[in-house]
Amino acid sequence: MIHPGRILVIGGSAAGAAAAAKAKRVSPVTEVILFEKSSFISTGVCEIPYVLSGDIKSYKDLIFYD
């Protein structure tokens, strides 16, 4: 199997983060770079209803990396 030296992922939404993580799991030696235009990278959107309902007090509780 041929492994590229670098993979660029454009978009830090849940799909972009999942693609970058999968690429790194498949080929740990490959450099994976994720580009996102906003201030945050998303790992999922399933938590949004909990923020809107008040079960999670602040959206900031969902941010792991910025």
C-alpha positions in Angstrom: 0.0 0.0 0.0 1.3 3.4 -0.9 1.0 6.1 1.8 1.3 9.7 0.8 3.6 12.1 2.6 0.9 14.6 3.4 -2.9 14.7 3.4 -4.7 18.1 3.4 -8.3 18.1 4.8 -10.3 21.2 4.0 -13.1 21.9 6.5 -13.2 21.3 10.2 -16.8 20.3 10.6 -17.5 16.8 11.9 -16.9 15.2 8.6 -13.5 16.9 8.1 -12.4 16.0 11.6 -13.5 12.4 11.1 -11.6 12.2 7.8 -8.4 13.6 9.3 -8.6 11.2 12.3 -9.3 8.2 10.0 -6.4 9.2 7.7 -4.0 9.3 10.7 -5.3 5.9 12.0 -4.8 4.3 8.6 -1.3 5.8 8.1 0.2 7.2 11.3 3.4 8.2 9.5 1.5 10.5 7.1 1.3 14.2 7.9 -2.4 15.2 8.2 -3.2 18.9 8.1 -6.8 20.2 8.7 -7.8 23.6 7.5 -10.8 25.4 9.0 -11.8 29.0 8.3 -13.7 29.6 11.6 -12.2 29.7 15.1 -13.4 26.2 16.0 -13.1 22.6 14.8 -16.2 20.5 15.3 -16.1 16.9 16.4 -19.9 16.5 16.2 -23.2 18.3 16.2 -25.2 15.8 18.2 -24.7 18.0 21.3 -26.5 21.1 19.9 -30.0 20.0 21.1 -28.6 19.7 24.6 -27.2 23.2 24.5 -30.5 24.6 23.2 -32.5 22.7 25.9 -30.1 23.9 28.7 -28.9 20.5 29.6 -25.4 21.7 28.7 -25.1 25.2 30.1 -22.8 26.7 27.5 -21.6 25.8 24.0 -18.1 26.5 25.4 -18.3 23.3 27.4 -18.2 21.5 24.0 -15.0 23.1 22.8 -11.9 20.9 23.2 -9.5 22.7 20.9 -9.6 26.1 19.2 
